């Protein structure tokens, strides 16, 4: 017969978070610092985009819970800032590429319309149209790289802050 003492019981609290697929490993590596154990990873069907649901649990009576919770909120805020920086790398490049593509499409439309006035005029107007359809890819890559270089120091500082927060939490959860 096995008897269990009152100290064997562990009450858990549960938490679910929707995580951008790009940051799943980052969350998986760092959430245990706040006392959480990852119990499952599932593909989200409710959110737009590529989101993964992380299901977590931790001891309800973990020591230093208030401070760990505060550090966890700080960590989540820092991750949100990091995701914002990622969007800031892509958004301007996307806007520029779409604008060039639309201008190219306008020229192609004018080319079709100019066909009634002659083939030569139509061909001349279609050249900027084709350029406007080909150029966006290269502009997107170039501007994304440019914005990535501009935001790299800010991103590195943010990663340093995140790791510092996780180190503090790890020290607290180890006790």
VENKA-V538154 format. One record per residue. N is the residue number from 0. OMEGA is omega as a letter, one per 30 degrees, with the letter a starting at -180 (NA if undefined). BURIAL is 1 if it has 9 or more other C-alpha atoms within 8 Angstrom, else 0. Layout:
N OMEGA BURIAL
N OMEGA BURIAL
//
This chain:
0 l 0
1 l 0
2 l 0
3 l 0
4 a 0
5 a 0
6 l 0
7 a 0
8 l 0
9 l 0
10 a 0
11 l 0
12 a 0
13 a 0
14 l 0
15 l 0
16 l 0
17 a 1
18 l 1
19 a 1
20 a 0
21 a 0
22 a 0
23 a 1
24 a 0
25 l 0
26 a 1
27 l 1
28 a 0
29 a 1
30 l 1
31 l 1
32 a 1
33 l 1
34 a 1
35 l 1
36 l 1
37 a 1
38 a 0
39 l 0
40 a 1
41 l 0
42 a 0
43 l 1
44 a 0
45 a 0
46 l 0
47 l 0
48 a 0
49 l 1
50 l 1
51 l 1
52 l 1
53 l 1
54 a 1
55 l 1
56 l 1
57 l 1
58 a 1
59 a 0
60 l 0
61 l 1
62 a 0
63 a 0
64 a 0
65 a 0
66 l 0
67 l 1
68 l 1
69 l 0
70 l 1
71 l 1
72 l 0
73 l 1
74 a 1
75 l 0
76 l 0
77 l 1
78 l 1
79 l 0
80 l 0
81 l 1
82 l 0
83 l 0
84 l 1
85 l 0
86 a 0
87 l 1
88 a 1
89 a 1
90 a 0
91 l 1
92 l 1
93 l 1
94 l 0
95 a 1
96 l 1
97 l 1
98 l 0
99 l 1
100 l 1
101 l 1
102 l 1
103 l 1
104 l 1
105 l 1
106 l 1
107 l 1
108 l 0
109 l 1
110 l 1
111 l 1
112 a 0
113 l 1
114 l 1
115 a 0
116 l 0
117 a 0
118 a 1
119 l 0
120 l 1
121 l 1
122 l 1
123 a 1
124 a 1
125 a 1
126 l 0
127 l 1
128 l 1
129 l 1
130 l 1
131 l 1
132 a 1
133 a 0
134 a 1
135 a 1
136 a 0
137 l 0
138 l 1
139 a 1
140 a 1
141 a 0
142 l 1
143 l 1
144 l 1
145 a 0
146 l 1
147 l 1
148 l 0
149 a 0
150 a 1
151 l 0
152 l 0
153 l 0
154 l 1
155 l 0
156 l 0
157 l 1
158 l 0
159 l 0
160 l 1
161 a 1
162 l 0
163 l 0
164 a 1
165 l 1
166 l 1
167 a 1
168 l 1
169 l 1
170 a 0
171 a 1
172 l 1
173 a 0
174 NA 0
//
